[in-house]
Amino acid sequence: QVQLVESGGGLIQAGGSLRLSCAAAGNIFSMNAMGWYRQAPGKQRELVARITSGDITNYADSVKGRFTISRDNAKNAVYLQMNSLKPEDTAVYYCNAKIRQRFQLYEDDYWGQGTQVTVSS
C-alpha cells in the first residue's frame, strides 16, 4: 500500500507565503510525475503545478511566477512554495503522484487527503 500525506496548509493574509509538503510512504519502487491540484468550492479540481522525474515543471497560468514546485526523491516528497498569495488561491490542495509499487509492472495514480489553504483579503 502507498499513502500520500500532506501538510502545510492554513489561513494566511493576502500577499503572504505558505509551503505545502507531501510525502509518500509505503511499498514504493519508483515515483514518476508528481503534482499539486486544487479545488475551490463549487469548482472543478484543477492542476496547479507538476514536476516530472526529470525535474521538468509546468504551472497553471494563474500561479506562474508565484508558486514553485520541487521534489526530493530521497524522501519521496514533493513541495509547493506559494508566494504572493491571493484570495482566489483559496482551495483544498491535493498532492498527486504516479507511483510504481514493488512487484508491480505498472504505475498507479495516488492522491493525498487534501489540505485547506485559505487566503484572506
Disulfide bonds with the S-S distance in Angstrom:
Cys22-Cys95 2.10
